[in-house]
Amino acid sequence: MNQVNIGLLGAGTVGGGVAKILSTNAEIIKKRLGFDLKLKKVYSRSISEEAGEFVKGLETESYSELFDDDIDIVVELVGGYDFAKDFIIEAIEHGKSVVTANKALLARYGFEIFSKAFEKKVDVGYEAAVAGGIPIIKSIKESLSANNIKSIKAIVNGTCNYILTEMLKKEVSFEDALKDAQQKGFAEADPTFDIDGIDSAHKMAILSSISFGDNIKDKDVFTEGIRDISLIDIKFASEFGYTIKLLGITRLIDDKIDVRVHPAMVRKNDILAKTDGEYNAIKVQCDMADDTVYVGKGAGSLPTASSVVADIMDIARNIKLNSHLRIPLMSFPFNYVRNRGVLDINDLDADYYLRFSVEDSAGVLSKISGILGDNGISIKNVVQLHKGEDWVPLIIVTHKALERNIQRALGDIHKLDVVKNKTLLIRIDDE
């Protein structure tokens, strides 16, 4: 076999990047593999400008042509759930190895897809599903495979990181920072998946599964977004020595998986706090390798496509050597994959930043602190602003407390006539 042939489903932004890399870097790819990779067939409902010249003459009339005998590896880059899932399962049934960047699909149906691939003895590559051009999947599955992973803390959404960075550096509102991100192409016209934490939750489900040998799905991830973060929170976090980031966290506690996505205050000297703009950063804590940190662009045509092509190359080597499934699809062989269960967010023990909107009158702080005290919550810092208005911010930072106690206290506090609107809660990452 002098070459391995590829069928591409989806010639959009990332698909165009894949086609460009396979063409532009064909020589270095051949030198590293010892044989050619050839893009043979492309099925796409529309061809992006990025794909243009690189897919000309390769278009097929039906996606089923990607299952023909002359195709060795199928690449799925259309996203979504139903069609993408059916396509990948059908490709596997035809004996094709698959490469995908579809984090939403894998976070929901990954175990089913991997099981089918194991049954048919084909590979599934999904490096690009998490953090674009950062090789975090390979690092966990291979480079860190001799370690017990203790925890992962990560910024895995460039849109949110860009927005929070702009708010801090330019002292602008969330709305203005979002608008700027959309104008610069860092945020979609409908940014819901990003700013509500859904995109990050998909990625953390995948990282959790391969780190701990568990079957974690997107629905298992506690998820909050950044819509309610205001400039005042950004400023106070800075005064307290923190930077606010949308953080993905996963760790193993008492044989349960603690996996969550939410805004968090991160100490300024932490590498995650220093990761700005559209960049992603992933910190993996291990028992032998200690902390390893991975920083890079988590999205974009070429960074993501670079990871896709790296997966294609890995699988092409397996095809050449007839060594499929050399590395377990979920990082652990299936007989070691478990369902431990997920830690209830109410059992979280953390420090908290609370921003109340209160009536500017005497005795308010006493009432709120009394309720906190009744629920076993001690106060570390208090800042009460007097702005000459009827309703003013009251900032309280607590010592460690159980989330259930915090939520119970907030329920009682919200019944007070001197408190207006929902209280903003931000968890503090102080470990």
C-alpha positions in Angstrom: 0.0 0.0 0.0 1.6 3.2 -1.2 -1.1 5.5 0.1 -4.0 5.7 2.5 -7.2 7.3 1.2 -9.4 9.6 3.1 -13.1 10.4 2.7 -14.2 13.8 4.2 -17.7 14.6 5.4 -18.1 18.4 5.7 -16.0 21.0 3.9 -16.7 23.9 6.2 -14.1 25.9 8.2 -12.4 22.9 9.8 -12.9 20.6 6.8 -11.3 23.3 4.6 -8.4 23.4 7.0 -8.0 19.6 6.8 -8.0 19.7 3.0 -5.5 22.5 3.0 -3.1 20.8 5.4 -3.3 17.5 3.4 -2.4 19.4 0.2 0.0 22.0 1.4 2.0 19.8 3.8 1.7 16.6 1.7 5.5 16.3 1.5 6.3 16.5 5.2 3.4 14.2 6.0 4.8 11.6 3.5 8.3 11.9 5.0 6.9 11.3 8.5 4.7 8.4 7.5 6.7 6.8 4.7 3.7 6.8 2.4 1.1 9.2 1.0 -2.2 10.4 2.5 -4.6 11.2 -0.2 -8.0 13.1 0.1 -10.0 11.0 -2.2 -13.7 12.0 -1.8 -15.6 14.8 -0.2 -19.3 15.1 0.6 -20.6 18.4 1.8 -23.8 20.3 1.4 -21.8 23.5 1.0 -18.1 24.2 0.3 -16.5 26.9 2.4 -14.1 29.4 0.9 -11.3 27.7 3.0 -12.0 24.4 1.2 -12.3 25.9 -2.3 -9.4 24.8 -4.5 -8.4 21.9 -2.2 -11.6 19.9 -2.7 -12.3 20.8 -6.3 -13.2 17.7 -8.3 -13.5 15.5 -5.3 -17.1 16.1 -4.5 -19.5 13.1 -4.4 -23.2 13.0 -4.9 -23.9 11.0 -1.8 -22.2 10.6 1.6 -22.5 6.8 1.1 -19.7 7.0 -1.4 -17.4 7.7 1.5 -17.9 4.1 2.5 -16.6 2.7 -0.8 -13.7 0.2 -0.9 -11.1 2.8 -2.0 -11.6 4.8 1.2 -9.6 3.8 4.3 -10.4 6.5 6.8 -13.6 8.6 7.1 -13.5 12.1 8.7 -16.7 13.5 10.2 -16.7 17.3 10.5 -20.4 18.3 10.3 -21.1 18.4 14.0 -24.5 17.8 15.7 -26.0 14.6 17.0 -28.4 12.5 15.0 -26.9 12.6 11.4 -23.3 12.6 12.6 -24.0 9.6 14.9 -25.7 7.6 12.2 -23.0 8.4 9.8 -20.2 7.4 12.1 -21.9 4.1 13.1 -22.5 3.3 9.5 -18.9 4.0 8.6 -17.7 1.7 11.4 -20.2 -1.0 10.2 -18.4 -0.7 6.8 -15.1 -1.3 8.5 -13.9 2.3 8.3 -11.8 3.9 10.9 -13.2 7.4 11.9 -11.7 10.7 12.8 -14.1 13.4 14.3 -14.0 16.7 16.1 -17.5 16.3 17.4 -17.3 16.9 21.1 -21.1 17.2 21.6 -21.6 13.8 20.0 -18.8 12.1 22.0 -19.9 13.6 25.2 -23.4 12.1 24.7 -22.8 8.9 22.7 -19.1 8.3 23.0 -19.3 4.9 24.8 -21.8 3.6 22.2 -19.5 4.7 19.3 -16.3 3.3 20.9 -18.0 0.0 21.7 -19.1 -0.4 18.1 -15.6 0.5 16.9 -14.1 -2.1 19.3 -16.5 -4.7 18.0 -15.5 -4.0 14.4 -11.8 -3.6 15.3 -11.4 -0.1 13.8 -10.0 3.1 15.4 -11.7 6.4 16.3 -9.6 9.5 16.6 -11.0 12.5 18.4 -8.1 14.7 19.4 -9.7 17.8 17.9 -12.8 17.4 20.0 -11.1 19.0 23.0 -9.1 22.2 22.9 -8.5 22.4 19.1 -4.8 22.3 18.4 -3.7 21.3 21.9 -2.8 17.6 22.0 -4.4 16.9 25.3 -6.2 13.6 24.4 -2.9 12.0 23.2 -1.1 13.3 26.3 -3.6 11.7 28.7 -4.0 8.5 26.7 -0.3 8.0 26.0 2.2 10.4 27.5 0.7 10.4 31.0 -0.5 6.8 30.9 1.8 5.6 33.7 0.2 8.1 36.1 -2.8 8.3 38.4 -4.4 11.5 37.3 -5.5 13.5 40.4 -7.3 16.4 38.7 -7.7 18.5 35.6 -8.5 22.2 35.7 -9.0 23.8 32.4 -10.0 26.8 30.3 -11.5 25.0 27.3 -13.6 27.8 25.7 -11.8 30.6 23.9 -14.9 32.7 23.5 -15.5 33.0 27.2 -11.8 33.5 27.9 -11.7 36.3 25.4 -14.8 38.0 26.9 -13.5 37.8 30.5 -10.0 39.0 29.4 -11.5 42.0 27.6 -13.7 42.9 30.6 -10.6 42.9 32.9 -8.2 44.7 30.6 -10.5 47.2 29.0 -12.9 47.6 31.9 -16.0 47.0 29.7 -19.3 45.3 30.4 -20.1 41.7 29.5 -22.4 42.9 26.7 -19.7 45.1 25.1 -17.0 42.4 25.4 -19.4 39.8 23.8 -20.2 42.2 21.0 -16.5 42.7 20.4 -15.9 39.0 20.4 -18.6 38.5 17.8 -17.2 41.3 15.5 -13.7 39.7 15.7 -15.0 36.2 14.9 -14.3 34.7 18.4 -18.0 34.3 19.2 -21.0 33.0 17.1 -24.0 35.1 16.3 -25.8 32.9 18.8 -23.2 32.4 21.5 -25.4 30.3 23.8 -23.3 27.1 23.7 -20.2 29.1 24.6 -21.3 31.6 27.2 -23.7 29.2 29.0 -20.8 26.7 29.5 -22.3 23.9 27.4 -19.4 23.7 25.0 -17.0 23.4 28.0 -19.2 20.8 29.6 -18.9 18.6 26.5 -15.1 18.8 26.6 -14.9 18.1 30.4 -17.1 15.0 30.0 -14.6 13.6 27.5 -11.6 14.5 29.6 -13.2 13.0 32.7 -13.9 9.7 30.9 -10.4 9.2 29.6 -8.7 10.4 32.8 -10.5 8.2 35.2 -11.8 5.3 33.2 -15.4 6.2 33.5 -18.4 6.7 31.3 -19.2 10.4 31.9 -21.8 12.1 29.7 -22.6 15.8 29.2 -25.7 15.5 31.4 -23.4 14.5 34.3 -21.4 17.8 34.3 -22.7 20.5 36.6 -22.7 23.6 34.3 -22.9 27.3 34.8 -22.0 30.1 32.3 -20.7 33.6 32.5 -23.8 35.7 31.6 -24.2 37.1 35.1 -20.5 38.2 35.6 -20.3 42.0 35.7 -17.4 44.4 35.7 -17.8 45.0 39.4 -17.1 41.2 40.0 -14.0 41.4 37.7 -12.6 44.3 39.7 -13.3 42.9 43.1 -11.8 39.6 42.2 -8.6 41.5 41.2 -8.5 43.4 44.5 -8.8 40.1 46.4 -5.9 38.6 44.3 -7.9 36.6 41.8 -8.9 36.5 38.1 -12.3 35.2 37.1 -12.2 32.4 34.5 -14.8 29.9 33.2 -13.2 26.9 34.6 -13.7 23.2 33.9 -12.8 20.9 36.8 -12.7 17.2 37.1 -11.2 15.1 39.9 -11.8 11.8 41.7 -13.1 12.1 45.3 -14.0 9.1 47.4 -14.5 7.0 44.3 -16.9 9.6 42.7 -16.2 12.0 39.9 -16.4 15.7 40.7 -16.9 17.2 37.3 -18.2 20.8 36.8 -18.0 23.9 34.6 -18.6 27.3 36.2 -17.0 30.7 36.7 -14.3 30.5 39.3 -11.9 32.9 41.0 -8.3 31.7 40.2 -5.3 33.1 42.0 -3.4 35.6 39.9 -0.1 33.6 40.0 -1.8 30.5 38.6 -1.0 29.7 34.9 -4.7 29.5 34.2 -5.2 33.0 35.5 -2.5 34.2 33.2 -4.0 32.6 30.1 -5.7 35.4 28.2 -7.7 36.1 25.1 -8.9 33.2 22.9 -6.3 30.8 24.3 -7.1 27.6 26.1 -5.1 26.1 29.0 -5.3 22.7 30.6 -3.5 21.8 33.9 -3.3 18.1 34.6 -2.1 17.1 38.1 -0.7 13.6 38.3 0.9 11.5 41.0 4.3 11.0 39.3 4.6 13.7 36.6 3.2 16.4 39.0 1.6 19.3 37.1 1.7 19.5 33.3 0.2 22.4 31.5 -0.9 22.7 27.9 -1.6 26.1 26.4 -2.7 26.9 22.8 -5.5 28.0 20.5 -8.6 25.9 21.3 -10.4 26.7 18.0 -9.9 27.9 14.5 -9.6 26.3 11.1 -5.9 25.3 11.1 -5.2 24.6 14.8 -8.3 22.2 14.9 -7.5 20.8 11.5 -3.9 20.1 12.6 -5.3 17.8 15.3 -7.6 16.1 12.9 -4.7 15.4 10.5 -2.6 14.1 13.3 -5.3 11.6 14.1 -5.5 10.6 10.5 -1.8 10.0 10.4 -1.9 7.9 13.6 -4.7 5.7 12.2 -2.9 5.5 8.8 0.1 4.0 10.6 -2.2 1.5 12.3 -3.7 0.5 8.9 -0.2 0.1 7.4 0.9 -2.1 10.2 -2.5 -3.9 10.8 -2.4 -2.8 14.4 -5.9 -1.3 15.1 -6.9 -0.5 18.7 -3.3 -0.5 19.8 -4.2 2.2 22.2 -7.6 1.8 24.0 -10.3 4.1 22.6 -11.2 5.4 26.0 -7.7 5.3 27.4 -8.6 2.2 29.4 -9.7 -1.2 28.0 -13.4 -1.6 28.2 -13.3 -4.1 31.1 -11.7 -1.3 33.2 -14.3 1.4 32.3 -16.6 2.0 35.3 -19.7 4.0 36.3 -18.6 5.4 39.6 -21.3 8.1 39.8 -20.9 11.9 40.0 -20.4 14.0 43.1 -23.4 16.1 43.9 -22.6 19.8 43.6 -24.2 20.3 47.0 -21.4 18.2 48.6 -18.8 20.6 47.3 -16.6 22.2 50.0 -15.2 25.6 48.8 -14.8 29.3 49.5 -17.4 31.5 47.9 -17.7 35.0 46.6 -21.2 36.4 47.0 -22.5 39.6 45.6 -25.8 40.8 47.0 -27.9 43.8 45.8 -29.2 45.3 49.1 -31.0 48.3 50.4 -28.6 51.0 51.6 -29.8 51.1 55.2 -28.5 50.2 58.7 -28.7 46.6 59.8 -28.6 44.9 56.4 -25.2 43.4 56.9 -26.2 42.1 60.4 -29.2 40.3 59.0 -27.3 38.7 56.2 -24.3 37.7 58.3 -26.7 36.3 60.9 -28.3 33.9 58.4 -24.9 32.9 57.1 -23.8 32.2 60.7 -26.9 30.2 61.4 -25.9 27.9 58.5 -22.4 27.4 59.7 -20.8 29.8 57.2 -18.0 32.1 58.4 -17.1 35.4 56.7 -13.6 36.1 55.4 -14.1 39.5 53.8 -16.9 42.1 53.5 -17.1 45.1 51.2 -20.3 47.3 51.3 -20.5 50.1 48.8 -22.4 53.3 49.4 -23.2 54.8 46.1 -26.0 57.2 47.1 -28.6 54.9 45.6 -31.4 52.9 47.0 -29.9 49.5 46.1 -26.1 48.9 46.4 -23.7 46.0 46.1 -22.7 44.1 49.2 -19.7 41.7 48.6 -19.0 38.8 51.0 -16.2 36.3 50.7 -16.7 33.2 52.9 -14.4 30.7 54.4 -14.8 27.1 53.3 -18.4 25.9 53.4 -20.6 23.2 51.9 -22.5 24.2 48.8 -25.7 22.9 50.3 -25.3 25.3 53.3 -24.6 28.2 51.1 -27.7 27.5 48.9 -29.9 27.1 52.0 -28.6 30.4 53.4 -29.2 32.2 50.1 -32.7 30.9 50.1 -33.4 32.5 53.5 -31.5 35.7 52.5 -33.6 36.1 49.4 -36.7 36.3 51.5 -35.5 39.5 53.2 -37.1 42.7 52.1 -33.7 44.4 52.1 -32.3 42.1 49.4 -33.2 42.6 45.7 -32.5 40.3 42.7 -30.7 37.0 42.7 -27.4 36.9 44.4 -24.3 36.2 42.3 -22.3 33.2 43.5 -18.7 32.5 42.3 -16.8 29.6 43.6 -13.2 30.3 44.6 -10.5 27.9 43.4 -8.0 28.0 46.2 -6.6 24.5 46.2 
